[in-house]
Structure formats: structure tokens, C-alpha cells
Amino acid sequence: MTATARASGQELTPLNRLLFGVSFACGLAYLITRGLPPVAGSVVVKGLSVAALALLAFRTLNDRDGITLGVSLLFSSLGDVFLGLGDDRWFVFGLGSFLIAHLLYIGLFVRHWPTPFAASLKQKLLAVMLIAFSLAMFAWLWPGLGDLKIAVAAYLCALIGMGVTATFARFSGRWIIAGALLFILSDSMIAFGKFKSPVAYSHYLIWATYYIAQLCIALGFIREKRQG
């Protein structure tokens, strides 16, 4: 039995439905409470939102892609926890966790590039726009980066690399590229808020775009694998 067939057979089991339900409930609960003072356990709820998606990936995709996707989601969940602690000393650890997650996503997406490589004009234009955006954003943030210049530069390269590699991947649907773009939007708002000035309603917008991004990538990739 192929990995795709196994994924199809396991997709709708009660445990997988429970994992999705836990992820969605935690993601929604964390969004609703963003405007409230921090409460005990909020970091756990935040971490479970994506950790449950990681377990879903491990269960539904029994191959190298499933492991890569699941581990990337786990590092994302770890980054969520570090950033959720609300102390600047944990920011670099959160940045490092997400850096690893993006590198794993890059490897995952590159494995799904067409062979021989070919890209449409729209894909090339989108890739160029993402690279131009990253250069402009880094130049704009530069004066306020302080000792984090190298760390932010490395992270930005990984983030945009994730978006570019998703752009060139051969997927039948657009969920994964939509997720990649939302991920870039979410992280951009974090950077603007930390190194420039906060975006209006950023507490809600950052989490909403980020969580939807992870949903699009995780569920979109599982769907792609099920379709073969």
C-alpha cells in the first residue's frame, strides 16, 4: 500500500478528527483572548494550536514528507511558546525555532518542484516580488535592528525562501502558496511592531494570519498527498 493510500485511509479517523478539533478550538480560543490580560495556560493553548496539526501530519502521511511537515509544525509550535512567554530574552529562541521550521518547509517544497524545473511567468513575477519585498523591508528595519541584524537577516532569508520555494512547487491547489504568503504577512507585522511601531489590532491580525497560514499549509499538503 502506498503512502498516499495510507494517508487516505487514516484521514477521517476519530483521533484525526479530534486532533483537528483541538487545533481549531485552541487556535480560536487564543485569538479570542488576545485582547485580554495574559492568563495562566494561554501559552499552552497557543502551542497546542499547531502541535495538534503536527500530530495530524504524522498520522496521515506515513512518508518522508509527512515527517518533514510534522517536524516543521513542531518547531513552529515551539516558536509559538517562546514568543508567547512575553519576555524579550526568549525572542531569539522563538526566531531560531521558526528559522528551522522554514528551512524544513523549504526542503519539503523543493522536493515538489517539477522535473525538469519549469516556472510560469506568474510564478517568476511572484518570486521577484517576494524578494523585492524582503529587501525593502530589511532596509527599512535596519536602523532599529541593533544586535539582531544578522539574526533577522538570516530569518528573513529563510522566510522569503519558504515563500519562493512554495511558489515554484507543483501543487494542484493554491492552499499551500496562500499559507506561505499569509505566513510572510504575519511575520512582517511582528517585525514592524517590534522594530518600528505596532500595527493596529496587531494582536488579532498576527495570530489570525499565522494560524490560518499553518492550517493552509498543513491541510493543503495533506490534501495534495491524498490526491497523489
N, C-alpha and C positions, 0 to 999 in steps of 0.2 A: 504493500500500500504506500502511495507517495505521501510526502509531507503535506501537499495540498489537500489530498483526500482526508488525511487525519485531521487537518485543521477544520475542514468542512464538517466532519463528524462530531468534533468536540465543541464547535462554535456555540451551540444553543443549550449546552448542559445547564442544569440548575446552578452549579457552582460558578460557571462563567457568567450567568445572568446576575448572580449575587455580587461577583466582583465588579461588574459594570455598575450595578446599583450602588454599591459602596462608593465607587469612584465618583459617580454623578452626585450622590447625596452629599458627600464631603466637599466636592467642588462647589456645589450650590450653597451649602452652609457657610463655607469660608467666604464666598462672595457676599452673602447677606450680612455677615458680621464685620465686613471690612471697615464700616464707618463707626463701629463701636470700640470702646476701650478694649485692649487685649485681655483675653480671659485664659485661664488655665486650660490647656488641652488644644488650643487653637492651632499650635504648631503641628500637633499630631494629626488633626483633621486635614491640615494643609498637605502634609506629607502623604497621607493615605489617598488623597485625590489622584495622584499619579502613580503611587506604588501599586495600587489595585490594578491600574492599566498594565503595569509591568507584569504582574502575575497573570493577567489575562493573555498577554502576548506569549509568555512561557507556555501556557496551557494550550493555546490554539495553534501555535506554529512550532512544530517539532523539528526544526532545522536550524542551520546557522543564522539565517535571517531572523528567526524568532528569538534566538539567544541575543543577537546584537540589538534588536529592538527592545527586548526586555531589560537588558543591562543599561541601555541608554536611558530608558524611562526610570530605572532605579537611581541612576546618578542624578537625573533631573529631580527626583523626589528628595534626594539628599541635599541638593542645592536649595530646594524649597525650604527645607528645615533650617539650613544655615541662615538663609536670608530672613526666615520667619522669626529668628531669635531676637532680631531688632537691635543688635549690637554691631557697631562698625567693625569690630575686630573679627567678626565672622564673615564679613563681606567677601574677603579674598577666598575663603574656603568655599563659599557659595559660587563664586566666579569660577574657581577651579573645577568644581563638580559639574557645572554646566559646560565648561570647556571640554571635558571628557565626553559628556553626553553628545555634544555637537560633532566631535571627531568620530564618534561611533555612528552617528547619523550619516556623516559624510561617507564613511565606508559602506554603509548599508545602501545609500542611494547610488554610489558609483557602481556597485555590483549590478545595478539595474539600468545602466546606460546601454543604449543599443550597440551592437557589434556587427559591422564596424561602426564607429561613432559617427552620428549624424545629428544635426540640430536644425530646427526650423528658424526662420527669420525672427519670429515672435520669441522663441526661446533665447536666441542670441541677444535680442534687444532687452529682454527682461534681465538677463545676466549682466549686461553692461550697466543697466540702470541700478541694479543692486550694488555693483562695485563702485559706481559713481556716488551713490548714496552713502556708502560706508566711508569713502574718502572724505566727503564733505562733512559728515558727522564727526569723524575723528579730528579734522582740522578745527571744527567749531568747539569741540570739547577740550581740545589740547590745553588751553590756559589753565583750566581748573583740575586737571588730572593729577598734578603733583607727582608723588612717588609711584602712582599707579599707571603711569604712561605705558610701560612695557606690558603690564598685565592686561590692561584694557585693549591695547593694540592686538595682542595675541588672541584675546577673546573675540574681538570684533572680526578678525580674520576667520576664526572658526565659525562664528555665527553666519557671516555672509557666505562662507564656503558651503555651509549647510544649505543655505537658500539656493545658491548657484547649482550645486550638485542635484538638488531636488528638481530644479528647472529642467535639467538635461536628462533626467531619468525617464525611462519608458514606462509610464503608468497609464492605464486606460481611463482613469478618472482624474479629477483635479483636486481631490481632498488633500492629498499629501502636499502639493505645492501651496495650496491655500493655508495649510497648517504651518508650513515653513515661513510664509510671508507674515502670518499673524504672530509667530514667534519673534521675528525680527521687529515687528511693530511694538510688541510688549517690552522687549529688552531695550528698545530705543527710548521708550517712555521712562524706564528705570534709570537709564543713563542721563536723560535730560533732567530728571528730578534730583538725582544725586549730585551731578556736577554743574548744573545750571540752575533752573528753577522748576518746581513741581508743576506737572500738568494738571489742569482742573479735573477733579474726580479721578485722579490717577489711581487711587487705591482700588477703585472698582474696575477701571479700564485695564489696568495692568493684569490683574488676576483673570478677568473675563477673557481677554485676548490670549493670554498664556494658556489657560486651561482648555479653551476651545482649540487652540493650536495643537496641544498634545492629543486631544481627542481625535482631531482630523488626521494627524499623522499615524497614531496607533490603530484606530479603527479603519482608516483608509488603507493602511498597509495590510492589515489582516484581510480586508475585503479583496485587495489585489491578489493576495496569495490564494484565497479561496477560488477565485476565478481562473487561476492557473496562468 
